[in-house]
């Protein structure tokens, strides 16, 4: 199990100011900012030589769903509403669990803004793109998400889209790639499995770069490779749920490195009691919803817990 750290950003920009530019955005899940330095990755190396490389500080919490939605909307979680990978919405009385329903998102995604302004867009598994948002969608959409879909199939589809005649051809293409996320979670961020996963991703990036070369598209194309979060090791946990249950406090606890506590009886006295119980535990920091630091930017009244708990490396929060 791992918590998050800074992630990568690579970009190669169009060489000319075109009236019909194309932007391709690839998200490589769970790729920490320093991973490209650990081995030889010809595709990433070429992008770095031809463009720019940076380290991205994700929004908080730096998890797959909040970060992808922030990249797609330009908004923080307190605005777009996706405050974690899983959370409880008290107004809807529903759990969000890696949902594909785009209407959970409260801010306009970029593919919707593009289409609204006459820019044809295409999405391939990007978080939040798998269904219509308020009745609108990208012109081209590959869904539902399939974690076993090979990146080679994504490259084939991207090149197929680029081969379409104008004006049918998409000028905004956004695609989610598995990156090193699975390897990092299963084997740890310092494992050789991470390097192996990146080599596989990089081979497909080389195919995409070659395809752009063959089509002579670089004059009008900007390619961006981003990630949603990095990783660091964790190897211990704090059982908040058990501590609350032992004190006869009924609560729903969701999260790991950041956890939301929703109390069955959230009146002020019970909130204060639960706060004291959690604050007495080692290795955690606990906030009431009203006292969350403003820089967190994920306080959504109906989706943020009555209490919010954070930890520091190497600890996580155990929850159901």
C-alpha positions as CSV (number, residue, x, y, z in Angstrom):
1,X,0.0,0.0,0.0
2,X,1.3,3.4,-0.9
3,X,0.5,7.1,-0.4
4,X,1.0,9.7,-2.9
5,X,3.9,12.1,-3.9
6,X,4.6,14.5,-6.8
7,X,4.0,13.1,-10.3
8,X,5.3,13.7,-13.7
9,X,4.5,16.2,-16.5
10,X,6.0,16.0,-20.0
11,X,4.9,18.0,-23.0
12,X,5.9,18.5,-26.7
13,X,4.3,21.6,-28.2
14,X,3.1,22.3,-31.7
15,X,5.9,23.9,-33.7
16,X,3.6,26.5,-35.4
17,X,0.6,28.5,-34.4
18,X,-2.1,26.6,-36.3
19,X,-5.7,27.6,-36.9
20,X,-6.6,23.9,-36.4
21,X,-4.3,22.7,-33.5
22,X,-4.6,19.2,-32.1
23,X,-4.0,18.5,-28.4
24,X,-3.4,14.9,-27.1
25,X,-3.3,14.4,-23.4
26,X,-2.2,11.0,-22.0
27,X,-2.5,10.3,-18.2
28,X,-0.1,7.7,-16.9
29,X,-1.6,6.6,-13.5
30,X,0.7,6.5,-10.5
31,X,3.9,7.7,-12.1
32,X,6.0,9.6,-9.6
33,X,8.1,12.6,-10.9
34,X,11.4,10.7,-10.6
35,X,10.4,7.4,-12.2
36,X,11.7,8.3,-15.7
37,X,15.3,8.6,-14.2
38,X,15.3,5.0,-13.0
39,X,15.8,3.3,-16.3
40,X,16.0,3.9,-20.0
41,X,12.7,4.9,-21.6
42,X,13.2,6.0,-25.2
43,X,9.7,7.4,-25.7
44,X,9.8,9.6,-22.6
45,X,13.4,10.6,-23.3
46,X,12.4,11.8,-26.8
47,X,9.5,13.8,-25.5
48,X,11.8,15.4,-22.9
49,X,14.4,16.3,-25.5
50,X,11.9,17.8,-27.9
51,X,9.7,19.6,-25.2
52,X,9.6,20.2,-21.5
53,X,9.5,18.1,-18.3
54,X,8.3,19.1,-14.9
55,X,7.0,17.8,-11.6
56,X,3.3,18.4,-10.9
57,X,2.0,18.9,-7.4
58,X,-1.5,17.4,-7.5
59,X,-4.6,18.7,-5.8
60,X,-5.5,17.4,-2.4
61,X,-6.1,14.5,-1.9
62,X,-3.8,13.4,-4.6
63,X,-5.8,10.3,-5.7
64,X,-6.9,9.1,-9.1
65,X,-10.5,10.4,-9.2
66,X,-10.0,13.9,-7.6
67,X,-6.9,14.6,-9.6
68,X,-8.2,13.5,-13.0
69,X,-11.3,15.5,-12.5
70,X,-9.3,18.5,-11.5
71,X,-7.1,18.2,-14.6
72,X,-10.3,17.9,-16.7
73,X,-12.1,20.9,-15.1
74,X,-9.4,23.2,-13.9
75,X,-11.2,23.2,-10.5
76,X,-10.3,22.0,-7.0
77,X,-12.2,19.1,-5.4
78,X,-14.2,21.6,-3.2
79,X,-15.6,23.0,-6.5
80,X,-15.9,20.0,-8.8
81,X,-17.2,17.8,-5.9
82,X,-15.0,14.6,-6.4
83,X,-13.4,14.7,-3.0
84,X,-11.9,11.2,-3.0
85,X,-12.0,7.9,-4.9
86,X,-14.8,6.9,-2.5
87,X,-17.0,9.1,-0.4
88,X,-20.5,9.4,1.0
89,X,-22.9,12.1,-0.3
90,X,-25.3,13.0,2.5
91,X,-27.7,14.9,0.2
92,X,-28.0,12.0,-2.3
93,X,-27.7,9.4,0.5
94,X,-25.4,7.5,-1.8
95,X,-21.8,6.2,-1.8
96,X,-19.5,7.3,-4.6
97,X,-17.2,4.3,-5.4
98,X,-15.1,4.9,-8.5
99,X,-18.3,6.0,-10.2
100,X,-18.6,6.3,-14.0
101,X,-21.6,8.6,-13.8
102,X,-20.3,12.0,-14.9
103,X,-23.2,13.8,-13.3
104,X,-21.4,13.4,-9.9
105,X,-19.0,16.1,-11.3
106,X,-20.1,19.7,-10.5
107,X,-17.8,21.5,-12.9
108,X,-17.7,21.4,-16.7
109,X,-15.1,19.0,-18.1
110,X,-12.8,20.3,-20.9
111,X,-14.2,17.9,-23.5
112,X,-17.7,19.4,-22.9
113,X,-16.3,23.0,-23.1
114,X,-14.5,22.0,-26.3
115,X,-17.6,20.6,-28.0
116,X,-19.6,23.6,-26.9
117,X,-17.2,25.8,-28.7
118,X,-17.1,23.7,-31.9
119,X,-13.9,21.7,-31.1
120,X,-14.4,18.0,-31.8
121,X,-13.2,15.9,-28.8
122,X,-12.5,12.3,-28.1
123,X,-12.1,10.5,-24.7
124,X,-10.7,7.1,-24.0
125,X,-11.3,6.0,-20.4
126,X,-10.5,9.5,-18.9
127,X,-12.1,9.7,-15.5
128,X,-15.5,11.4,-15.8
129,X,-15.8,10.9,-19.5
130,X,-17.6,7.6,-19.6
131,X,-21.1,9.0,-19.6
132,X,-22.9,12.2,-20.6
133,X,-22.4,15.2,-18.4
134,X,-25.7,17.2,-18.0
135,X,-26.8,15.7,-21.3
136,X,-23.6,16.5,-23.3
137,X,-20.7,14.3,-24.3
138,X,-17.5,14.2,-26.4
139,X,-18.1,13.4,-30.0
140,X,-16.1,10.2,-29.7
141,X,-16.0,8.2,-26.5
142,X,-14.6,4.8,-25.6
143,X,-16.4,3.3,-22.6
144,X,-16.9,1.6,-20.2
145,X,-13.6,1.4,-18.5
146,X,-11.7,-1.9,-18.8
147,X,-8.6,-2.2,-16.7
148,X,-7.3,-5.0,-18.9
149,X,-7.5,-3.0,-22.1
150,X,-4.0,-2.9,-23.6
151,X,-2.3,0.4,-24.3
152,X,-1.6,-0.8,-27.8
153,X,-5.4,-0.7,-28.5
154,X,-5.5,2.9,-27.2
155,X,-2.6,3.9,-29.6
156,X,-4.4,2.2,-32.4
157,X,-7.6,4.2,-31.7
158,X,-5.8,7.5,-31.3
159,X,-4.0,7.1,-34.6
160,X,-7.3,6.0,-36.2
161,X,-8.9,9.2,-34.9
162,X,-6.0,11.3,-36.3
163,X,-6.6,9.6,-39.7
164,X,-10.1,10.9,-39.9
165,X,-10.8,13.8,-42.4
166,X,-11.4,17.3,-41.1
167,X,-13.9,18.3,-39.7
168,X,-14.7,14.9,-38.3
169,X,-11.2,14.5,-36.9
170,X,-11.0,15.2,-33.1
171,X,-8.7,18.1,-32.1
172,X,-8.8,17.2,-28.4
173,X,-7.9,13.6,-27.5
174,X,-7.7,12.6,-23.8
175,X,-6.7,9.0,-22.8
176,X,-6.1,7.3,-19.5
177,X,-3.2,4.8,-19.4
178,X,-2.5,2.5,-16.5
179,X,1.0,3.8,-16.0
180,X,2.8,2.2,-13.0
181,X,-0.1,2.4,-10.6
182,X,-0.9,-1.3,-10.3
183,X,2.7,-2.2,-10.0
184,X,3.4,0.4,-7.4
185,X,0.4,-0.6,-5.3
186,X,1.1,-4.3,-5.5
187,X,4.9,-4.4,-5.3
188,X,5.9,-1.0,-3.9
189,X,7.1,2.2,-5.6
190,X,10.8,1.1,-5.4
191,X,10.2,-2.3,-7.0
192,X,11.5,-3.4,-10.3
193,X,7.9,-4.1,-11.3
194,X,7.4,-0.3,-11.6
195,X,10.3,-0.1,-14.1
196,X,8.8,-3.1,-16.0
197,X,5.4,-1.4,-16.2
198,X,6.9,1.8,-17.5
199,X,8.9,0.0,-20.1
200,X,5.7,-1.5,-21.4
201,X,4.0,1.9,-21.4
202,X,7.0,3.5,-23.1
203,X,6.9,1.0,-26.0
204,X,3.4,2.1,-26.8
205,X,4.4,5.8,-26.5
206,X,7.1,5.1,-29.1
207,X,4.5,3.6,-31.4
208,X,2.4,6.8,-31.0
209,X,5.4,9.1,-31.6
210,X,6.2,7.1,-34.7
211,X,2.6,7.3,-35.9
212,X,2.7,11.1,-35.5
213,X,6.0,11.2,-37.4
214,X,4.6,9.1,-40.3
215,X,1.6,11.4,-40.5
216,X,3.6,14.6,-40.4
217,X,1.4,16.0,-37.7
218,X,3.9,17.7,-35.4
219,X,3.5,21.1,-36.9
220,X,-0.1,21.3,-35.4
221,X,0.0,18.8,-32.5
222,X,0.7,19.3,-28.8
223,X,1.3,16.1,-26.9
224,X,1.1,16.1,-23.1
225,X,1.9,13.2,-20.7
226,X,0.8,13.8,-17.2
227,X,0.1,11.7,-14.1
228,X,-2.4,12.0,-11.3
229,X,-0.1,11.1,-8.3
230,X,3.2,9.6,-7.2
231,X,3.8,7.1,-4.5
232,X,5.7,6.5,-1.3
233,X,5.9,3.5,0.9
234,X,3.5,2.9,3.8
235,X,3.6,-0.2,6.0
236,X,1.5,0.6,9.1
237,X,-2.1,1.5,9.8
238,X,-4.3,3.2,12.4
239,X,-7.7,1.5,13.0
240,X,-9.9,4.6,13.5
241,X,-13.1,2.6,12.9
242,X,-12.3,0.1,15.7
243,X,-11.5,3.0,18.1
244,X,-14.9,4.6,17.4
245,X,-16.8,1.3,17.7
246,X,-15.1,0.5,21.0
247,X,-16.5,3.8,22.3
248,X,-20.0,3.0,21.0
249,X,-19.8,5.8,18.3
250,X,-21.6,4.7,15.2
251,X,-19.8,6.0,12.1
252,X,-18.9,5.4,8.5
253,X,-15.2,5.7,7.8
254,X,-14.0,6.0,4.2
255,X,-10.4,6.5,3.0
256,X,-6.9,5.5,3.7
257,X,-4.2,8.3,3.8
258,X,-7.1,10.8,4.1
259,X,-10.3,9.5,5.7
260,X,-13.8,10.9,6.1
261,X,-15.8,10.0,9.2
262,X,-19.6,10.3,8.8
263,X,-21.4,10.0,12.1
264,X,-24.8,8.4,12.4
265,X,-25.7,11.1,14.9
266,X,-23.7,14.2,13.8
267,X,-25.0,16.6,16.4
268,X,-22.3,18.9,18.0
269,X,-21.8,16.9,21.2
270,X,-21.2,13.6,19.3
271,X,-18.9,15.3,16.8
272,X,-16.8,16.7,19.8
273,X,-16.8,13.2,21.4
274,X,-15.7,11.5,18.2
275,X,-13.1,14.2,17.6
276,X,-11.6,13.5,21.1
277,X,-11.5,9.7,20.5
278,X,-9.7,10.1,17.2
279,X,-7.3,12.8,18.4
280,X,-6.1,10.5,21.2
281,X,-4.8,8.0,18.6
282,X,-1.2,8.2,17.5
283,X,0.0,9.1,14.0
284,X,-3.2,11.0,12.9
285,X,-4.4,14.5,12.7
286,X,-8.1,15.1,12.9
287,X,-10.2,18.1,11.8
288,X,-13.9,19.0,12.1
289,X,-15.4,19.8,8.7
290,X,-15.5,23.5,9.7
291,X,-11.9,23.6,10.7
292,X,-10.3,22.1,7.7
293,X,-7.3,24.2,6.4
294,X,-8.4,26.3,3.5
295,X,-5.4,25.1,1.5
296,X,-6.8,21.6,1.4
297,X,-9.5,22.8,-1.0
298,X,-11.8,19.8,-0.7
299,X,-14.4,20.9,1.8
300,X,-17.7,20.1,0.1
301,X,-20.4,20.3,2.8
302,X,-22.4,17.3,1.6
303,X,-19.4,15.1,0.7
304,X,-16.8,15.9,3.3
305,X,-17.0,13.9,6.5
306,X,-18.1,15.3,9.9
307,X,-14.4,14.6,10.7
308,X,-11.5,14.4,8.4
309,X,-8.4,12.5,9.4
310,X,-4.9,12.7,7.8
311,X,-1.8,10.7,8.4
312,X,1.9,10.9,7.5
313,X,4.2,8.4,6.0
314,X,4.5,5.5,6.8
315,X,0.9,5.3,8.2
316,X,-2.5,4.8,6.6
317,X,-6.0,4.7,8.0
318,X,-7.7,1.3,8.1
319,X,-11.4,1.5,7.2
320,X,-14.1,-0.7,5.7
